Amino acid sequence: MQTSARDIVRVFSAYMRSKYRPMQVDKECVRTMIQAGRGRFSDGSRETLELPTTAEEVKAAMFVGDRKNLPAGTV
């Protein structure tokens, strides 16, 4: 079980690197992705998404899910 913040971040980042690999994109791909996401959120939602995330919110989010859904080696 990982208990320190450093170890949790290390395991999480290693898991994400193994799950997703880099892909080549050009400026047009990025422009298309940005345009596809515009206008989907209300002004209130957009303002909420721009608020900084507190340490308490991160901790609460970590404990919301079911332990059986965690990647192997994280608990």
PyMOL CGO cylinders between C-alpha atoms (Angstrom):
from pymol import cmd
from pymol.cgo import CYLINDER

trace = [
    CYLINDER, 0.00, 0.00, 0.00, 1.28, 3.47, -0.89, 0.3, 1, 1, 1, 1, 1, 1,
    CYLINDER, 1.28, 3.47, -0.89, 0.86, 5.97, 1.92, 0.3, 1, 1, 1, 1, 1, 1,
    CYLINDER, 0.86, 5.97, 1.92, 3.04, 8.95, 1.11, 0.3, 1, 1, 1, 1, 1, 1,
    CYLINDER, 3.04, 8.95, 1.11, 1.97, 11.60, -1.38, 0.3, 1, 1, 1, 1, 1, 1,
    CYLINDER, 1.97, 11.60, -1.38, 5.21, 11.12, -3.30, 0.3, 1, 1, 1, 1, 1, 1,
    CYLINDER, 5.21, 11.12, -3.30, 4.65, 7.36, -3.70, 0.3, 1, 1, 1, 1, 1, 1,
    CYLINDER, 4.65, 7.36, -3.70, 1.01, 7.83, -4.70, 0.3, 1, 1, 1, 1, 1, 1,
    CYLINDER, 1.01, 7.83, -4.70, 1.97, 10.33, -7.39, 0.3, 1, 1, 1, 1, 1, 1,
    CYLINDER, 1.97, 10.33, -7.39, 4.80, 8.06, -8.58, 0.3, 1, 1, 1, 1, 1, 1,
    CYLINDER, 4.80, 8.06, -8.58, 2.51, 5.03, -8.91, 0.3, 1, 1, 1, 1, 1, 1,
    CYLINDER, 2.51, 5.03, -8.91, -0.25, 7.07, -10.54, 0.3, 1, 1, 1, 1, 1, 1,
    CYLINDER, -0.25, 7.07, -10.54, 2.06, 8.68, -13.10, 0.3, 1, 1, 1, 1, 1, 1,
    CYLINDER, 2.06, 8.68, -13.10, 3.69, 5.32, -13.93, 0.3, 1, 1, 1, 1, 1, 1,
    CYLINDER, 3.69, 5.32, -13.93, 0.24, 3.81, -14.45, 0.3, 1, 1, 1, 1, 1, 1,
    CYLINDER, 0.24, 3.81, -14.45, -0.89, 6.67, -16.70, 0.3, 1, 1, 1, 1, 1, 1,
    CYLINDER, -0.89, 6.67, -16.70, 2.32, 6.48, -18.76, 0.3, 1, 1, 1, 1, 1, 1,
    CYLINDER, 2.32, 6.48, -18.76, 1.79, 2.75, -19.28, 0.3, 1, 1, 1, 1, 1, 1,
    CYLINDER, 1.79, 2.75, -19.28, -1.89, 3.17, -20.14, 0.3, 1, 1, 1, 1, 1, 1,
    CYLINDER, -1.89, 3.17, -20.14, -1.56, 6.01, -22.64, 0.3, 1, 1, 1, 1, 1, 1,
    CYLINDER, -1.56, 6.01, -22.64, 1.19, 6.41, -25.18, 0.3, 1, 1, 1, 1, 1, 1,
    CYLINDER, 1.19, 6.41, -25.18, 2.15, 9.68, -26.89, 0.3, 1, 1, 1, 1, 1, 1,
    CYLINDER, 2.15, 9.68, -26.89, 0.69, 10.38, -30.31, 0.3, 1, 1, 1, 1, 1, 1,
    CYLINDER, 0.69, 10.38, -30.31, 1.76, 12.79, -33.00, 0.3, 1, 1, 1, 1, 1, 1,
    CYLINDER, 1.76, 12.79, -33.00, -0.63, 15.65, -33.72, 0.3, 1, 1, 1, 1, 1, 1,
    CYLINDER, -0.63, 15.65, -33.72, -0.43, 18.75, -35.83, 0.3, 1, 1, 1, 1, 1, 1,
    CYLINDER, -0.43, 18.75, -35.83, -1.85, 22.22, -35.30, 0.3, 1, 1, 1, 1, 1, 1,
    CYLINDER, -1.85, 22.22, -35.30, -4.98, 21.41, -37.30, 0.3, 1, 1, 1, 1, 1, 1,
    CYLINDER, -4.98, 21.41, -37.30, -5.77, 18.43, -35.03, 0.3, 1, 1, 1, 1, 1, 1,
    CYLINDER, -5.77, 18.43, -35.03, -5.48, 20.62, -31.95, 0.3, 1, 1, 1, 1, 1, 1,
    CYLINDER, -5.48, 20.62, -31.95, -7.61, 23.34, -33.54, 0.3, 1, 1, 1, 1, 1, 1,
    CYLINDER, -7.61, 23.34, -33.54, -10.32, 20.77, -34.38, 0.3, 1, 1, 1, 1, 1, 1,
    CYLINDER, -10.32, 20.77, -34.38, -10.33, 19.38, -30.83, 0.3, 1, 1, 1, 1, 1, 1,
    CYLINDER, -10.33, 19.38, -30.83, -10.62, 22.88, -29.35, 0.3, 1, 1, 1, 1, 1, 1,
    CYLINDER, -10.62, 22.88, -29.35, -13.50, 23.80, -31.67, 0.3, 1, 1, 1, 1, 1, 1,
    CYLINDER, -13.50, 23.80, -31.67, -15.35, 20.55, -30.86, 0.3, 1, 1, 1, 1, 1, 1,
    CYLINDER, -15.35, 20.55, -30.86, -15.34, 21.37, -27.15, 0.3, 1, 1, 1, 1, 1, 1,
    CYLINDER, -15.34, 21.37, -27.15, -16.50, 24.97, -27.41, 0.3, 1, 1, 1, 1, 1, 1,
    CYLINDER, -16.50, 24.97, -27.41, -20.02, 25.87, -26.46, 0.3, 1, 1, 1, 1, 1, 1,
    CYLINDER, -20.02, 25.87, -26.46, -20.72, 22.63, -24.62, 0.3, 1, 1, 1, 1, 1, 1,
    CYLINDER, -20.72, 22.63, -24.62, -20.56, 24.11, -21.14, 0.3, 1, 1, 1, 1, 1, 1,
    CYLINDER, -20.56, 24.11, -21.14, -22.78, 26.78, -19.67, 0.3, 1, 1, 1, 1, 1, 1,
    CYLINDER, -22.78, 26.78, -19.67, -21.12, 29.91, -18.30, 0.3, 1, 1, 1, 1, 1, 1,
    CYLINDER, -21.12, 29.91, -18.30, -21.71, 28.68, -14.74, 0.3, 1, 1, 1, 1, 1, 1,
    CYLINDER, -21.71, 28.68, -14.74, -20.12, 25.31, -15.48, 0.3, 1, 1, 1, 1, 1, 1,
    CYLINDER, -20.12, 25.31, -15.48, -17.17, 26.95, -17.19, 0.3, 1, 1, 1, 1, 1, 1,
    CYLINDER, -17.17, 26.95, -17.19, -16.58, 29.20, -14.17, 0.3, 1, 1, 1, 1, 1, 1,
    CYLINDER, -16.58, 29.20, -14.17, -16.73, 26.18, -11.85, 0.3, 1, 1, 1, 1, 1, 1,
    CYLINDER, -16.73, 26.18, -11.85, -14.21, 24.27, -13.95, 0.3, 1, 1, 1, 1, 1, 1,
    CYLINDER, -14.21, 24.27, -13.95, -11.79, 27.20, -13.79, 0.3, 1, 1, 1, 1, 1, 1,
    CYLINDER, -11.79, 27.20, -13.79, -11.74, 27.24, -9.96, 0.3, 1, 1, 1, 1, 1, 1,
    CYLINDER, -11.74, 27.24, -9.96, -8.60, 25.81, -8.36, 0.3, 1, 1, 1, 1, 1, 1,
    CYLINDER, -8.60, 25.81, -8.36, -8.86, 22.34, -6.86, 0.3, 1, 1, 1, 1, 1, 1,
    CYLINDER, -8.86, 22.34, -6.86, -8.22, 22.16, -3.13, 0.3, 1, 1, 1, 1, 1, 1,
    CYLINDER, -8.22, 22.16, -3.13, -6.28, 19.42, -1.35, 0.3, 1, 1, 1, 1, 1, 1,
    CYLINDER, -6.28, 19.42, -1.35, -9.48, 18.40, 0.43, 0.3, 1, 1, 1, 1, 1, 1,
    CYLINDER, -9.48, 18.40, 0.43, -11.28, 17.94, -2.90, 0.3, 1, 1, 1, 1, 1, 1,
    CYLINDER, -11.28, 17.94, -2.90, -8.45, 15.78, -4.24, 0.3, 1, 1, 1, 1, 1, 1,
    CYLINDER, -8.45, 15.78, -4.24, -8.47, 13.65, -1.10, 0.3, 1, 1, 1, 1, 1, 1,
    CYLINDER, -8.47, 13.65, -1.10, -12.26, 13.25, -1.24, 0.3, 1, 1, 1, 1, 1, 1,
    CYLINDER, -12.26, 13.25, -1.24, -12.09, 12.25, -4.91, 0.3, 1, 1, 1, 1, 1, 1,
    CYLINDER, -12.09, 12.25, -4.91, -9.46, 9.63, -4.14, 0.3, 1, 1, 1, 1, 1, 1,
    CYLINDER, -9.46, 9.63, -4.14, -11.72, 7.93, -1.61, 0.3, 1, 1, 1, 1, 1, 1,
    CYLINDER, -11.72, 7.93, -1.61, -14.98, 8.07, -3.60, 0.3, 1, 1, 1, 1, 1, 1,
    CYLINDER, -14.98, 8.07, -3.60, -14.32, 5.08, -5.88, 0.3, 1, 1, 1, 1, 1, 1,
    CYLINDER, -14.32, 5.08, -5.88, -14.43, 1.41, -5.11, 0.3, 1, 1, 1, 1, 1, 1,
    CYLINDER, -14.43, 1.41, -5.11, -11.07, -0.14, -4.17, 0.3, 1, 1, 1, 1, 1, 1,
    CYLINDER, -11.07, -0.14, -4.17, -11.60, -3.03, -6.62, 0.3, 1, 1, 1, 1, 1, 1,
    CYLINDER, -11.60, -3.03, -6.62, -11.40, -0.53, -9.51, 0.3, 1, 1, 1, 1, 1, 1,
    CYLINDER, -11.40, -0.53, -9.51, -7.93, 0.73, -8.58, 0.3, 1, 1, 1, 1, 1, 1,
    CYLINDER, -7.93, 0.73, -8.58, -4.94, -0.26, -10.73, 0.3, 1, 1, 1, 1, 1, 1,
    CYLINDER, -4.94, -0.26, -10.73, -2.88, -3.16, -9.42, 0.3, 1, 1, 1, 1, 1, 1,
    CYLINDER, -2.88, -3.16, -9.42, -0.14, -2.14, -6.98, 0.3, 1, 1, 1, 1, 1, 1,
    CYLINDER, -0.14, -2.14, -6.98, -1.83, 1.05, -5.76, 0.3, 1, 1, 1, 1, 1, 1,
    CYLINDER, -1.83, 1.05, -5.76, -3.30, -0.38, -2.55, 0.3, 1, 1, 1, 1, 1, 1,
]
cmd.load_cgo(trace, "trace")
